Amino acid sequence: MKDGMPLHGAGAPSEWIVRWSHLLSAEATVLDVACGAGRHMQWFAGRGHPVTGVDRSPEAVAAAGAFGRAVTADIEAGLWPFTGQAFGAVVVTNYLWRPRMADIVAAVAPGGVLLYETFAAGNETVGKPSRADFLLRPGELLAACADLRVVAYEDGFVPEPDRFVQRIAAIRAPAPLAGHPLRALLKGN
């Protein structure tokens, strides 16, 4: 708790993240971007996944550290701390910083999963965030994931609490095995 307010990222994991977490391979490494207090880190660590979280709040990182590796970094004003690293899953909820979107998607390893859910255009009619800077435009998340295979996508109104969201579950194609064309792998041959 900071200044009488609960830390962001505390509480139950997102239903979207829980619903699509079965897409991760066993023991896949997980990166939770803007992890807050680590609700998704806790969810995945509890399922045997090595987890890393990043947040700019030292208080949040201290709490998230109970579930795995937690990194304090301001990814909006500073460098991306995971350059050259790839994860079996990248998880993002309730966070949007467009200049980092390509880094977030690039952090998904071959065969890995991106689970992303955040506020979308329309949310300004029901509450905060209401600034366009923090709301995905129609189809924006799909466009950001053009190099991934989309398994599930939603864009619209969600009740209780009332909000407009875009959310996606997408998989990066696995790396081809030596001597095996990627096409054969994707067909299951």
SEKEDREN-553933 format. One record per atom (N, C-alpha, C): residue in three letters; x, y, z. Coordinates in Angstrom, 1 decimal. Each point is the difference from the previous one (the first is absolute). Layout:
N
ATOM   code       xx       yy       zz
ATOM    ALA        X        Y        Z
...
//
This chain:
189
ATOM   code       xx       yy       zz
ATOM    MET      0.8     -1.2      0.0
ATOM    MET     -0.8      1.2      0.0
ATOM    MET      0.9      1.2      0.0
ATOM    LYS     -0.3      1.0     -0.8
ATOM    LYS      0.7      1.2     -0.1
ATOM    LYS     -0.9      1.2      0.1
ATOM    ASP      0.3      0.9      1.0
ATOM    ASP     -0.9      1.1      0.2
ATOM    ASP     -1.4     -0.3      0.2
ATOM    GLY     -0.3     -1.2      0.7
ATOM    GLY     -1.3     -0.4      0.3
ATOM    GLY     -0.7     -0.7     -1.2
ATOM    MET      0.7     -0.1     -1.1
ATOM    MET     -0.6     -0.6     -1.2
ATOM    MET      0.6     -1.4     -0.2
ATOM    PRO     -0.8     -1.0     -0.4
ATOM    PRO      0.6     -1.3     -0.2
ATOM    PRO      0.9      0.1     -1.2
ATOM    LEU      1.0     -0.9      0.0
ATOM    LEU      0.9     -0.1     -1.2
ATOM    LEU     -0.7     -0.5     -1.2
ATOM    HIS      0.3      0.6     -1.2
ATOM    HIS     -0.6     -0.5     -1.2
ATOM    HIS      0.6     -1.4     -0.2
ATOM    GLY     -0.8     -0.8     -0.7
ATOM    GLY      0.4     -1.4     -0.3
ATOM    GLY     -0.2     -1.0      1.2
ATOM    ALA     -0.8      0.4      1.0
ATOM    ALA     -0.3     -0.9      1.1
ATOM    ALA     -1.3     -0.6     -0.3
ATOM    GLY     -0.4     -1.0      0.7
ATOM    GLY     -1.3     -0.6     -0.1
ATOM    GLY      0.1     -1.2     -1.0
ATOM    ALA     -1.2     -0.4     -0.4
ATOM    ALA     -0.1     -1.2     -0.9
ATOM    ALA      0.6      0.2     -1.4
ATOM    PRO      0.5     -1.0     -0.6
ATOM    PRO      0.5      0.2     -1.4
ATOM    PRO     -1.2      0.2     -0.9
ATOM    SER      0.3      0.7     -1.1
ATOM    SER     -1.0      0.2     -1.1
ATOM    SER     -0.6     -1.3     -0.5
ATOM    GLU     -1.3      0.1     -0.2
ATOM    GLU     -0.7     -1.2     -0.5
ATOM    GLU      0.5     -0.4     -1.4
ATOM    TRP      0.4      1.0     -0.8
ATOM    TRP      0.5     -0.2     -1.3
ATOM    TRP      1.4     -0.8      0.1
ATOM    ILE      0.8      0.4      0.9
ATOM    ILE      1.3     -0.6      0.2
ATOM    ILE     -0.2     -1.4      0.4
ATOM    VAL     -0.8     -0.2      1.0
ATOM    VAL     -0.3     -1.4      0.5
ATOM    VAL     -0.6     -0.9     -1.1
ATOM    ARG     -0.9      0.6     -0.8
ATOM    ARG     -0.7     -0.8     -1.0
ATOM    ARG      1.0     -0.5     -1.1
ATOM    TRP      1.0      0.8     -0.3
ATOM    TRP      0.9     -0.4     -1.1
ATOM    TRP      1.4     -0.5      0.5
ATOM    SER      0.2     -0.1      1.3
ATOM    SER      1.3     -0.4      0.5
ATOM    SER      0.3     -1.5     -0.4
ATOM    HIS     -0.9     -0.8     -0.4
ATOM    HIS      0.3     -1.3     -0.4
ATOM    HIS      0.8     -0.1     -1.3
ATOM    LEU      0.1      1.1     -0.7
ATOM    LEU      0.8      0.1     -1.2
ATOM    LEU      1.5     -0.1      0.2
ATOM    LEU      0.4      0.3      1.2
ATOM    LEU      1.4      0.0      0.3
ATOM    LEU      0.5     -1.4      0.1
ATOM    SER      1.2     -0.2     -0.5
ATOM    SER      0.7     -1.3      0.1
ATOM    SER      0.4     -0.2      1.5
ATOM    ALA      0.2     -1.3      0.4
ATOM    ALA      0.4     -0.2      1.4
ATOM    ALA      1.3      0.7      0.3
ATOM    GLU      0.0      0.6      1.1
ATOM    GLU      1.2      0.7      0.5
ATOM    GLU      0.5      1.2     -0.9
ATOM    ALA     -0.9      0.5     -0.8
ATOM    ALA      0.3      1.1     -0.8
ATOM    ALA      0.4      1.2      0.9
ATOM    THR      1.0      0.8     -0.4
ATOM    THR      0.3      1.2      0.8
ATOM    THR     -1.1      1.0     -0.4
ATOM    VAL     -0.3      0.9      1.0
ATOM    VAL     -1.1      0.9     -0.1
ATOM    VAL      0.6      1.4      0.3
ATOM    LEU     -0.3      1.0     -0.8
ATOM    LEU      0.3      1.4      0.3
ATOM    LEU     -1.3      0.7      0.2
ATOM    ASP     -0.2      0.7      1.1
ATOM    ASP     -1.2      0.7      0.3
ATOM    ASP      0.4      1.5      0.0
ATOM    VAL     -0.5      0.7     -1.0
ATOM    VAL      0.4      1.4     -0.3
ATOM    VAL     -1.0      0.9      0.8
ATOM    ALA      0.6      1.0      0.7
ATOM    ALA     -0.8      0.8      0.9
ATOM    ALA     -0.7     -0.9      1.1
ATOM    CYS      0.8     -0.8      0.6
ATOM    CYS     -0.5     -1.1      0.8
ATOM    CYS     -0.7      0.4      1.3
ATOM    GLY      0.2      1.3      0.4
ATOM    GLY     -0.6      0.4      1.3
ATOM    GLY      0.4     -0.9      1.1
ATOM    ALA     -0.9     -0.4      0.9
ATOM    ALA      0.3     -0.8      1.2
ATOM    ALA      0.2     -1.5     -0.4
ATOM    GLY     -0.2     -0.4     -1.3
ATOM    GLY      0.3     -1.3     -0.4
ATOM    GLY     -1.1     -1.0     -0.1
ATOM    ARG     -1.2      0.4     -0.1
ATOM    ARG     -1.1     -0.9     -0.1
ATOM    ARG      0.1     -1.1     -1.0
ATOM    HIS      0.5      0.4     -1.2
ATOM    HIS      0.2     -1.0     -1.1
ATOM    HIS      1.3     -0.8      0.2
ATOM    MET      1.0      0.6      0.6
ATOM    MET      1.2     -0.7      0.4
ATOM    MET     -0.3     -1.1      1.0
ATOM    GLN     -0.9      0.3      0.9
ATOM    GLN     -0.4     -1.0      1.0
ATOM    GLN     -0.7     -1.1     -0.7
ATOM    TRP     -0.9      0.3     -0.9
ATOM    TRP     -0.8     -1.0     -0.7
ATOM    TRP      0.9     -0.9     -0.8
ATOM    PHE      0.9      0.5     -0.7
ATOM    PHE      0.9     -0.9     -0.9
ATOM    PHE      1.0     -0.7      0.9
ATOM    ALA      0.6      0.6      1.0
ATOM    ALA      0.9     -0.7      0.9
ATOM    ALA     -0.6     -1.1      0.7
ATOM    GLY     -1.3      0.1      0.3
ATOM    GLY     -0.8     -1.1      0.6
ATOM    GLY     -0.2     -1.1     -0.9
ATOM    ARG      0.2      0.2     -1.3
ATOM    ARG     -0.1     -1.1     -1.0
ATOM    ARG      1.3     -0.5     -0.5
ATOM    GLY      1.1      0.4      0.7
ATOM    GLY      1.3     -0.5     -0.3
ATOM    GLY      0.8      0.8     -1.0
ATOM    HIS     -0.4      1.1     -0.3
ATOM    HIS      0.7      0.9     -1.0
ATOM    HIS      1.0      0.9      0.7
ATOM    PRO      1.2      0.1     -0.5
ATOM    PRO      0.9      1.0      0.5
ATOM    PRO     -0.5      1.4     -0.5
ATOM    VAL     -0.1      0.9      0.9
ATOM    VAL     -0.6      1.3     -0.3
ATOM    VAL      0.9      1.2      0.2
ATOM    THR     -0.1      1.0     -0.9
ATOM    THR      0.7      1.2      0.2
ATOM    THR     -1.1      1.1     -0.2
ATOM    GLY      0.1      1.0      0.8
ATOM    GLY     -0.9      1.2     -0.1
ATOM    GLY      0.8      1.2     -0.1
ATOM    VAL     -0.6      1.0     -0.6
ATOM    VAL      0.6      1.4     -0.1
ATOM    VAL     -1.0      1.0      0.4
ATOM    ASP      0.4      1.0      0.8
ATOM    ASP     -0.9      1.1      0.3
ATOM    ASP      0.9      1.1      0.5
ATOM    ARG     -0.5      1.3     -0.1
ATOM    ARG      0.8      1.1      0.4
ATOM    ARG     -0.2      0.3      1.5
ATOM    SER     -1.0     -0.6      0.6
ATOM    SER     -0.3      0.3      1.4
ATOM    SER      0.9     -0.9      0.9
ATOM    PRO      0.9      0.5      0.8
ATOM    PRO      0.8     -0.8      0.9
ATOM    PRO     -0.8     -0.8      1.0
ATOM    GLU     -1.2      0.6      0.4
ATOM    GLU     -0.8     -0.7      1.0
ATOM    GLU     -0.7     -1.2     -0.7
ATOM    ALA     -0.4      0.2     -1.2
ATOM    ALA     -0.6     -1.1     -0.8
ATOM    ALA      1.0     -1.1     -0.2
ATOM    VAL      1.2      0.4     -0.5
ATOM    VAL      1.0     -1.0     -0.2
ATOM    VAL      0.4     -0.8      1.2
ATOM    ALA      0.0      0.7      1.2
ATOM    ALA      0.3     -0.7      1.2
ATOM    ALA     -1.0     -1.1      0.3
ATOM    ALA     -1.3      0.3     -0.2
ATOM    ALA     -1.1     -0.9      0.2
ATOM    ALA      0.1     -1.2     -1.1
ATOM    ALA      0.2      0.4     -1.2
ATOM    ALA      0.1     -1.0     -1.1
ATOM    ALA      1.2     -1.0      0.2
ATOM    GLY      1.0      0.5      0.6
ATOM    GLY      1.2     -0.8      0.2
ATOM    GLY     -0.2     -1.3      0.8
ATOM    ALA     -1.2     -0.1      0.7
ATOM    ALA     -0.3     -1.2      0.7
ATOM    ALA     -0.3     -1.1     -0.9
ATOM    PHE     -0.3      0.3     -1.3
ATOM    PHE     -0.4     -1.1     -0.9
ATOM    PHE      1.1     -0.3     -1.1
ATOM    GLY      1.0      0.7     -0.1
ATOM    GLY      1.1     -0.2     -1.0
ATOM    GLY      0.9      1.2     -0.1
ATOM    ARG      0.7      0.1     -1.1
ATOM    ARG      0.9      1.1     -0.2
ATOM    ARG     -0.8      1.2     -0.4
ATOM    ALA      0.2      1.1      0.7
ATOM    ALA     -0.7      1.3     -0.2
ATOM    ALA      1.0      1.1     -0.3
ATOM    VAL     -0.2      0.7     -1.0
ATOM    VAL      0.9      1.0     -0.5
ATOM    VAL     -0.6      1.4      0.1
ATOM    THR      0.7      0.9      0.6
ATOM    THR     -0.5      1.4      0.1
ATOM    THR      0.5      0.8     -1.2
ATOM    ALA     -0.9      0.4     -0.9
ATOM    ALA      0.5      0.8     -1.2
ATOM    ALA     -1.2      0.8     -0.5
ATOM    ASP      0.3      1.2     -0.4
ATOM    ASP     -1.0      0.9     -0.6
ATOM    ASP      0.1     -0.3     -1.5
ATOM    ILE     -0.8     -0.9     -0.6
ATOM    ILE      0.2     -0.3     -1.4
ATOM    ILE     -0.6      1.1     -0.9
ATOM    GLU     -0.6      1.0      0.6
ATOM    GLU     -0.5      1.1     -0.9
ATOM    GLU      1.1      1.1     -0.1
ATOM    ALA      0.8      0.2      1.0
ATOM    ALA      1.0      1.0     -0.1
ATOM    ALA      1.4     -0.6     -0.2
ATOM    GLY      0.2     -1.2      0.3
ATOM    GLY      1.3     -0.6     -0.1
ATOM    GLY      0.1     -1.1     -1.1
ATOM    LEU      1.1     -0.8      0.1
ATOM    LEU      0.2     -1.1     -0.9
ATOM    LEU     -0.8     -1.2      0.3
ATOM    TRP     -0.3     -0.8     -1.1
ATOM    TRP     -0.7     -1.2      0.2
ATOM    TRP      1.0     -1.0      0.7
ATOM    PRO     -0.3     -0.5      1.2
ATOM    PRO      1.0     -0.8      0.7
ATOM    PRO      0.2     -1.4     -0.5
ATOM    PHE     -0.8     -0.4     -1.1
ATOM    PHE      0.0     -1.4     -0.4
ATOM    PHE      0.5     -0.1     -1.5
ATOM    THR      0.7      0.9     -0.5
ATOM    THR      0.5      0.0     -1.3
ATOM    THR      0.8     -1.3     -0.2
ATOM    GLY     -0.3     -0.7     -1.1
ATOM    GLY      0.7     -1.3     -0.3
ATOM    GLY     -0.5     -1.2      0.8
ATOM    GLN     -1.0      0.2      0.9
ATOM    GLN     -0.6     -1.1      0.7
ATOM    GLN     -1.3     -0.4     -0.5
ATOM    ALA     -0.4     -1.2      0.0
ATOM    ALA     -1.3     -0.5     -0.4
ATOM    ALA     -0.6     -0.9      1.1
ATOM    PHE     -1.3      0.0      0.1
ATOM    PHE     -0.7     -0.7      1.0
ATOM    PHE     -1.1     -0.9     -0.6
ATOM    GLY     -0.3     -1.1      0.7
ATOM    GLY     -1.0     -0.9     -0.4
ATOM    GLY     -1.4      0.6      0.0
ATOM    ALA     -0.1      1.1      0.8
ATOM    ALA     -1.3      0.7      0.0
ATOM    ALA      0.3      1.5      0.5
ATOM    VAL     -0.7      0.9     -0.6
ATOM    VAL      0.0      1.4      0.4
ATOM    VAL     -1.4      0.3      0.3
ATOM    VAL     -0.2      0.6      1.2
ATOM    VAL     -1.3      0.3      0.5
ATOM    VAL     -0.1      1.5      0.3
ATOM    VAL     -1.0      0.7     -0.5
ATOM    VAL     -0.2      1.4      0.2
ATOM    VAL     -1.5      0.2      0.3
ATOM    THR     -0.3      0.7      1.1
ATOM    THR     -1.4      0.4      0.3
ATOM    THR      0.0      1.4      0.5
ATOM    ASN     -1.1      0.7     -0.4
ATOM    ASN     -0.2      1.4      0.4
ATOM    ASN      1.2      0.9     -0.2
ATOM    TYR      0.7     -0.2     -1.1
ATOM    TYR      1.1      0.9     -0.3
ATOM    TYR      0.2      0.2     -1.5
ATOM    LEU      0.3      1.2     -0.3
ATOM    LEU      0.2      0.3     -1.4
ATOM    LEU      1.1      1.1     -0.1
ATOM    TRP      1.1     -0.2     -0.6
ATOM    TRP      1.0      1.0     -0.4
ATOM    TRP      0.4     -0.4     -1.4
ATOM    ARG     -0.6      0.7     -1.0
ATOM    ARG      0.2     -0.4     -1.4
ATOM    ARG      1.5     -0.1     -0.4
ATOM    PRO      0.9      0.9      0.5
ATOM    PRO      1.4     -0.1     -0.5
ATOM    PRO      0.6     -1.4      0.5
ATOM    ARG     -0.5     -0.7      0.9
ATOM    ARG      0.5     -1.3      0.5
ATOM    ARG     -0.7     -1.2     -0.6
ATOM    MET     -1.1      0.2     -0.8
ATOM    MET     -0.7     -1.1     -0.5
ATOM    MET      0.8     -1.0     -0.8
ATOM    ALA      0.9      0.6     -0.9
ATOM    ALA      0.8     -0.9     -0.8
ATOM    ALA      1.0     -0.8      0.9
ATOM    ASP      0.5      0.6      1.0
ATOM    ASP      0.9     -0.7      0.9
ATOM    ASP     -0.7     -1.1      0.8
ATOM    ILE     -1.2      0.2      0.4
ATOM    ILE     -0.9     -0.9      0.7
ATOM    ILE     -0.2     -1.3     -0.9
ATOM    VAL     -0.5      0.3     -1.2
ATOM    VAL     -0.3     -1.1     -1.0
ATOM    VAL      1.3     -0.8     -0.3
ATOM    ALA      1.1      0.8     -0.2
ATOM    ALA      1.3     -0.7     -0.4
ATOM    ALA      0.5     -0.9      1.2
ATOM    ALA     -0.4      0.3      1.2
ATOM    ALA      0.4     -0.8      1.1
ATOM    ALA     -0.6     -1.4      0.1
ATOM    VAL     -1.0     -0.3     -0.9
ATOM    VAL     -0.6     -1.3      0.0
ATOM    VAL      0.9     -1.0     -0.8
ATOM    ALA      0.4     -1.0      0.6
ATOM    ALA      0.9     -1.0     -0.6
ATOM    ALA     -0.7     -0.8     -1.1
ATOM    PRO      0.8     -0.6     -0.9
ATOM    PRO     -0.7     -1.0     -0.9
ATOM    PRO     -0.8     -1.0      0.8
ATOM    GLY     -1.2     -0.2     -0.5
ATOM    GLY     -0.9     -0.9      0.7
ATOM    GLY     -0.6      0.6      1.3
ATOM    GLY      0.3      1.2      0.3
ATOM    GLY     -0.5      0.7      1.2
ATOM    GLY     -1.3      0.7     -0.2
ATOM    VAL     -0.6      0.5      1.1
ATOM    VAL     -1.3      0.5      0.0
ATOM    VAL      0.0      1.5      0.5
ATOM    LEU     -0.8      0.8     -0.7
ATOM    LEU     -0.3      1.3      0.5
ATOM    LEU     -1.4      0.1      0.5
ATOM    LEU     -0.2      0.4      1.3
ATOM    LEU     -1.3      0.2      0.6
ATOM    LEU     -0.1      1.4      0.4
ATOM    TYR     -0.8      0.8     -0.7
ATOM    TYR     -0.1      1.4      0.2
ATOM    TYR     -1.4      0.5      0.1
ATOM    GLU     -0.3      0.8      1.0
ATOM    GLU     -1.3      0.5      0.3
ATOM    GLU      0.1      1.4      0.5
ATOM    THR     -0.6      1.0     -0.6
ATOM    THR      0.0      1.4      0.5
ATOM    THR     -1.1      0.7     -0.5
ATOM    PHE     -0.1      1.3      0.4
ATOM    PHE     -1.2      0.8     -0.3
ATOM    PHE      0.0      0.4     -1.5
ATOM    ALA     -1.2      0.2     -0.5
ATOM    ALA     -0.2      0.3     -1.4
ATOM    ALA     -0.9      1.3     -0.1
ATOM    ALA      0.0      0.5     -1.3
ATOM    ALA     -0.8      1.1     -0.3
ATOM    ALA     -1.5     -0.3      0.4
ATOM    GLY     -0.6      0.9      0.6
ATOM    GLY     -1.4     -0.2      0.5
ATOM    GLY      0.0      0.1      1.5
ATOM    ASN      1.2     -0.3      0.6
ATOM    ASN      0.1      0.0      1.5
ATOM    ASN     -0.2      1.4      0.5
ATOM    GLU      0.2      1.1     -0.8
ATOM    GLU     -0.2      1.3      0.5
ATOM    GLU     -1.4      0.3      0.3
ATOM    THR     -0.9     -0.8     -0.5
ATOM    THR     -1.5      0.1      0.3
ATOM    THR     -0.4     -0.6      1.3
ATOM    VAL      0.9     -0.8      0.6
ATOM    VAL     -0.4     -0.7      1.2
ATOM    VAL      0.9      0.3      1.2
ATOM    GLY      1.2      0.6     -0.2
ATOM    GLY      0.9      0.3      1.1
ATOM    GLY      1.4      0.2     -0.5
ATOM    LYS      0.9     -0.3      0.9
ATOM    LYS      1.4      0.2     -0.3
ATOM    LYS      0.7     -1.3     -0.2
ATOM    PRO      1.0     -0.1     -0.8
ATOM    PRO      0.6      1.2     -0.7
ATOM    PRO     -0.9      0.5     -1.1
ATOM    SER      0.1      1.3     -0.3
ATOM    SER     -0.8      0.6     -1.0
ATOM    SER      0.8      0.7     -1.1
ATOM    ARG      1.3      0.2      0.2
ATOM    ARG      0.8      0.7     -1.0
ATOM    ARG      0.4     -1.0     -1.1
ATOM    ALA     -0.1      0.5     -1.2
ATOM    ALA      0.3     -0.9     -1.2
ATOM    ALA      1.4     -0.6      0.1
ATOM    ASP      0.9      0.6      0.7
ATOM    ASP      1.4     -0.5      0.2
ATOM    ASP      0.0     -1.4      0.7
ATOM    PHE     -1.1     -0.2      0.7
ATOM    PHE      0.0     -1.3      0.8
ATOM    PHE     -1.1     -0.9     -0.4
ATOM    LEU     -0.6      0.2     -1.2
ATOM    LEU     -1.0     -0.8     -0.5
ATOM    LEU      0.3     -0.5     -1.4
ATOM    LEU      0.0     -1.3     -0.2
ATOM    LEU      0.3     -0.6     -1.3
ATOM    LEU     -1.1      0.4     -1.0
ATOM    ARG      0.5      0.3     -1.2
ATOM    ARG     -0.9      0.3     -1.1
ATOM    ARG     -0.6     -1.3     -0.6
ATOM    PRO     -1.1      0.1     -0.7
ATOM    PRO     -0.5     -1.3     -0.6
ATOM    PRO      1.0     -0.7     -0.8
ATOM    GLY      0.2     -1.3      0.2
ATOM    GLY      0.9     -0.8     -0.7
ATOM    GLY      1.5      0.2      0.3
ATOM    GLU      0.3      0.9      0.9
ATOM    GLU      1.4      0.3      0.3
ATOM    GLU      0.8     -1.2      0.5
ATOM    LEU     -0.6     -0.7      0.9
ATOM    LEU      0.7     -1.2      0.6
ATOM    LEU      0.2     -1.1     -1.1
ATOM    LEU     -1.0     -0.2     -0.8
ATOM    LEU      0.1     -0.9     -1.1
ATOM    LEU      1.2      0.4     -0.9
ATOM    ALA      0.1      1.3     -0.3
ATOM    ALA      1.1      0.4     -0.9
ATOM    ALA      1.3     -0.2      0.6
ATOM    ALA      0.1      0.2      1.4
ATOM    ALA      1.3     -0.1      0.7
ATOM    ALA      0.4     -1.5      0.0
ATOM    CYS     -0.9     -0.9     -0.2
ATOM    CYS      0.3     -1.4      0.1
ATOM    CYS     -0.1     -0.7     -1.4
ATOM    ALA      0.3      0.8     -1.0
ATOM    ALA     -0.1     -0.5     -1.4
ATOM    ALA      0.9     -1.2     -0.3
ATOM    ASP      1.1     -0.1      0.7
ATOM    ASP      1.0     -1.1     -0.2
ATOM    ASP     -0.3     -1.2      0.9
ATOM    LEU     -1.1      0.1      0.7
ATOM    LEU     -0.4     -1.1      0.9
ATOM    LEU     -1.2     -0.7     -0.5
ATOM    ARG     -0.3     -1.2      0.4
ATOM    ARG     -1.3     -0.7     -0.3
ATOM    ARG     -1.0      0.3      1.1
ATOM    VAL     -1.0      0.7     -0.3
ATOM    VAL     -1.0      0.4      0.9
ATOM    VAL     -0.9     -1.2      0.3
ATOM    VAL     -0.1     -0.3      1.3
ATOM    VAL     -0.8     -1.1      0.5
ATOM    VAL     -1.4      0.5      0.4
ATOM    ALA      0.0      1.2      0.7
ATOM    ALA     -1.2      0.6      0.4
ATOM    ALA      0.2      1.5      0.1
ATOM    TYR     -1.1      0.7     -0.3
ATOM    TYR      0.1      1.5      0.0
ATOM    TYR     -1.4      0.5      0.3
ATOM    GLU     -0.1      1.0      0.9
ATOM    GLU     -1.2      0.7      0.3
ATOM    GLU      0.2      1.5      0.0
ATOM    ASP     -1.0      0.7     -0.4
ATOM    ASP      0.1      1.5      0.1
ATOM    ASP     -1.5      0.4      0.3
ATOM    GLY     -0.2      0.5      1.2
ATOM    GLY     -1.3      0.5      0.3
ATOM    GLY     -0.2      0.2      1.4
ATOM    PHE     -1.3      0.1      0.4
ATOM    PHE     -0.4      0.4      1.4
ATOM    PHE      0.0     -1.3      0.9
ATOM    VAL      0.5      0.2      1.2
ATOM    VAL      0.0     -1.1      1.0
ATOM    VAL     -0.6      0.6      1.3
ATOM    PRO     -1.1     -0.6      0.5
ATOM    PRO     -0.6      0.5      1.3
ATOM    PRO      0.7     -0.4      1.2
ATOM    GLU     -0.3      0.7      1.1
ATOM    GLU      0.4     -0.3      1.4
ATOM    GLU      1.5     -0.2      0.2
ATOM    PRO      0.8      1.0      0.0
ATOM    PRO     -0.3      1.4     -0.1
ATOM    PRO     -0.2      0.3     -1.5
ATOM    ASP     -0.9      0.9     -0.3
ATOM    ASP     -0.2      0.5     -1.4
ATOM    ASP      1.2      0.5     -0.6
ATOM    ARG      0.4     -0.5     -1.2
ATOM    ARG      1.2      0.5     -0.6
ATOM    ARG      0.0     -0.5     -1.5
ATOM    PHE      0.8      0.6     -0.8
ATOM    PHE      0.2     -0.4     -1.4
ATOM    PHE      1.4     -0.5     -0.1
ATOM    VAL      0.2     -1.2     -0.5
ATOM    VAL      1.3     -0.6     -0.1
ATOM    VAL      0.3     -0.6     -1.4
ATOM    GLN      1.3     -0.1     -0.3
ATOM    GLN      0.4     -0.9     -1.0
ATOM    GLN      0.9     -1.1      0.7
ATOM    ARG     -0.1     -1.2     -0.5
ATOM    ARG      0.8     -1.0      0.6
ATOM    ARG      0.3     -1.1     -1.1
ATOM    ILE      1.2     -0.5      0.2
ATOM    ILE      0.4     -1.0     -1.0
ATOM    ILE      0.8     -1.1      0.6
ATOM    ALA     -0.1     -1.2     -0.6
ATOM    ALA      0.9     -1.1      0.3
ATOM    ALA      0.6     -0.4     -1.3
ATOM    ALA      1.3      0.1     -0.1
ATOM    ALA      0.7     -0.3     -1.3
ATOM    ALA      1.2     -0.8      0.2
ATOM    ILE      0.4     -0.7     -1.0
ATOM    ILE      1.2     -0.9      0.1
ATOM    ILE      0.9      0.3     -1.1
ATOM    ARG      1.3      0.1      0.3
ATOM    ARG      1.1      0.1     -1.0
ATOM    ARG      0.3     -1.4     -0.5
ATOM    ALA      0.1     -0.1     -1.3
ATOM    ALA      0.3     -1.3     -0.6
ATOM    ALA      1.3     -0.6      0.6
ATOM    PRO      0.0     -1.3      0.2
ATOM    PRO      1.2     -0.6      0.6
ATOM    PRO      1.2      0.0     -1.0
ATOM    ALA      1.2      0.0      0.5
ATOM    ALA      1.2      0.0     -0.9
ATOM    ALA      0.0     -1.3     -0.7
ATOM    PRO      0.3      0.0     -1.3
ATOM    PRO      0.1     -1.3     -0.7
ATOM    PRO      1.2     -0.8      0.5
ATOM    LEU     -0.2     -1.3      0.1
ATOM    LEU      1.1     -0.9      0.4
ATOM    LEU      0.9     -0.2     -1.2
ATOM    ALA      1.3     -0.3      0.2
ATOM    ALA      0.9     -0.2     -1.1
ATOM    ALA     -0.5     -1.1     -0.9
ATOM    GLY      0.0      0.4     -1.3
ATOM    GLY     -0.4     -1.0     -1.0
ATOM    GLY     -1.5     -0.2     -0.1
ATOM    HIS     -0.8      0.8      0.8
ATOM    HIS     -1.5     -0.1     -0.1
ATOM    HIS     -0.5      1.3     -0.4
ATOM    PRO     -0.7      0.1     -1.1
ATOM    PRO     -0.6      1.3     -0.4
ATOM    PRO     -1.1      0.4      1.0
ATOM    LEU     -0.1      1.3      0.3
ATOM    LEU     -1.0      0.5      0.9
ATOM    LEU     -1.4     -0.5     -0.4
ATOM    ARG     -0.3      0.0     -1.3
ATOM    ARG     -1.3     -0.4     -0.5
ATOM    ARG     -0.4     -1.4      0.5
ATOM    ALA      0.9     -0.9      0.0
ATOM    ALA     -0.3     -1.3      0.5
ATOM    ALA     -0.2     -0.1      1.5
ATOM    LEU      0.7      0.9      0.8
ATOM    LEU     -0.2      0.1      1.4
ATOM    LEU     -1.4      0.5      0.3
ATOM    LEU     -0.5      1.0     -0.7
ATOM    LEU     -1.3      0.6      0.3
ATOM    LEU     -1.1     -0.9     -0.4
ATOM    LYS      0.2     -0.9     -1.0
ATOM    LYS     -1.0     -1.0     -0.4
ATOM    LYS      0.0     -1.2      0.9
ATOM    GLY      1.0     -0.1      0.9
ATOM    GLY      0.0     -1.1      0.9
ATOM    GLY      0.7     -1.3     -0.6
ATOM    ASN      0.7      0.2     -1.1
ATOM    ASN      0.8     -1.1     -0.6
ATOM    ASN      1.3     -0.3      0.6
//
